[in-house]
Amino acid sequence: MKKVLSLVALLGALGGAASAAPYYLPSPAGGELTPYDWQPAYSIEGLYNFAAEDDEADTYGARLVFSLYSNAVSTVRHEFSLSAGYEGGTEKNQDIRVESTRIPLMLGYDANVGLTDHVFLDLGAKAGYAWRLAEFEDKTVEPSGDDLDTSDKVHTGGFTFALDAGIKVQCSDTLYVKVGYEFSRSFYNRKEHVALGQHSIVVGFGARW
């Protein structure tokens, strides 16, 4: 009986000490983001495109980009994007005038390789569909009779892809700027299966939340 009473007294003393001592819930390990932390990002990019073919027009335009960005503390940060653009321009020479409009819609992936804490090498690839309207005017043909229009309009579209490389600079926790080079090629669905390429200078800025 004495042993039982002694055990009860000991448990009571331990319980009183425990209730008197402060108790803290363990804090979750915090700080760094994980690869599963994705941030939405929105950006606008301006482009100047040099046509790879001599008889095509150089164009310029802009595109809007929505992306999901992995801001984990890592050497390589992944980014998946959806972009839509508008480009246009006119090529003029002695024989022909070409007015070209292009609207690409593409899905992309970028690997952002950290060079410093705020500077990244951006290597990306995109693919999708591009709509194209081209108007050709042959200046060597004289209009005659009722035919006063010497131009020809072509509506077409097809698969397009782009490869790009550039530098991204993180200006703050949310804002960044980008400058880079991009090569793209489009395969338009016409009887002659036209494939047109262009070299582009890209400058843009964006924000992440």
SVG drawing of the C-alpha trace seen along z (x, -y; Angstrom):
<svg xmlns="http://www.w3.org/2000/svg" viewBox="-14 -50 41 52">
<polyline fill="none" stroke="black" stroke-width="0.4" points="0.0,0.0 2.9,-2.3 4.4,-1.6 1.1,-2.6 0.8,-5.8 4.4,-6.7 3.8,-6.1 0.7,-8.3 2.6,-11.1 5.4,-10.9 3.1,-11.1 1.3,-14.0 4.5,-15.9 5.6,-15.4 2.2,-16.5 2.4,-19.7 5.8,-20.5 4.7,-19.9 1.7,-22.1 3.8,-24.9 6.4,-24.8 5.7,-26.8 4.9,-24.6 5.7,-25.7 4.4,-24.0 7.3,-23.1 7.7,-25.6 7.7,-24.3 11.0,-24.4 10.8,-27.5 12.8,-29.8 13.6,-28.4 11.1,-27.7 10.8,-24.1 10.6,-22.9 6.8,-22.6 6.4,-26.3 5.2,-27.8 4.6,-31.5 2.4,-32.9 4.3,-35.5 3.0,-38.0 5.2,-39.7 5.2,-41.7 7.9,-41.4 8.8,-43.5 10.3,-41.9 12.1,-43.0 12.3,-40.2 14.8,-39.9 13.4,-37.7 15.6,-34.7 14.4,-34.9 15.3,-37.8 11.8,-38.3 10.1,-38.4 9.4,-41.4 11.2,-42.3 8.6,-42.6 8.1,-44.0 5.5,-43.4 4.8,-42.4 3.6,-39.4 2.0,-38.7 3.2,-35.8 1.7,-34.0 3.9,-31.5 4.3,-29.4 7.8,-29.9 9.5,-27.6 11.2,-30.1 12.9,-27.4 16.4,-28.2 18.2,-26.2 20.8,-26.7 18.2,-25.9 14.6,-27.3 12.0,-25.9 9.3,-27.9 6.3,-26.9 4.6,-29.5 1.7,-30.3 2.3,-33.2 0.3,-35.1 1.8,-37.7 1.2,-40.1 3.8,-40.9 3.7,-42.9 5.8,-44.7 6.3,-45.6 9.1,-44.8 9.5,-47.1 11.8,-46.9 11.7,-47.8 9.7,-44.8 7.4,-43.7 5.8,-44.9 5.1,-42.4 3.0,-43.2 3.0,-40.5 1.0,-39.9 1.7,-37.0 -0.2,-35.9 1.6,-33.1 0.1,-31.2 2.7,-29.0 3.4,-26.8 7.0,-27.0 9.6,-25.9 12.5,-27.9 15.4,-26.9 16.6,-29.8 20.3,-29.1 21.5,-31.3 24.7,-33.2 24.5,-35.3 21.7,-35.8 19.9,-38.3 21.1,-37.4 20.0,-34.3 20.8,-32.7 17.5,-32.0 17.4,-29.1 14.0,-28.3 11.9,-26.6 8.4,-27.2 6.0,-25.5 2.5,-26.1 0.5,-27.5 0.9,-30.7 -1.7,-32.5 -0.4,-34.6 -1.8,-37.1 0.5,-38.2 -0.3,-40.7 1.9,-40.7 1.9,-43.5 3.8,-43.0 5.0,-46.4 6.1,-45.0 2.6,-44.2 0.6,-47.1 -3.2,-47.0 -5.3,-46.6 -9.0,-46.7 -11.3,-46.0 -8.4,-44.4 -7.0,-47.4 -5.7,-45.3 -2.3,-43.8 -2.0,-42.5 -2.6,-39.0 -3.7,-38.2 -2.8,-34.9 -4.4,-33.7 -2.7,-30.7 -1.4,-29.1 0.7,-26.2 3.0,-24.8 5.7,-27.1 8.5,-26.7 11.1,-29.0 14.5,-28.6 15.8,-31.5 18.6,-32.4 19.0,-35.6 19.7,-37.2 17.1,-37.9 17.9,-40.4 15.8,-40.3 15.3,-43.9 13.3,-43.2 11.4,-40.4 8.7,-40.6 10.0,-42.6 12.5,-41.4 13.8,-42.5 14.9,-40.3 16.9,-40.8 17.7,-38.0 17.9,-36.4 15.3,-34.1 15.2,-32.0 11.8,-30.8 10.4,-28.9 6.9,-28.5 5.5,-25.8 2.5,-27.2 -0.2,-25.0 -0.1,-25.9 0.3,-23.8 4.0,-24.6 4.4,-24.0 6.1,-27.3 8.6,-27.3 9.7,-30.8 12.3,-31.6 13.2,-34.7 15.9,-36.0 14.6,-38.1 15.8,-40.6 13.6,-40.3 13.3,-42.8 10.8,-42.5 9.8,-43.0 7.5,-41.1 6.3,-40.6 5.9,-37.5 3.5,-37.1"/>
</svg>
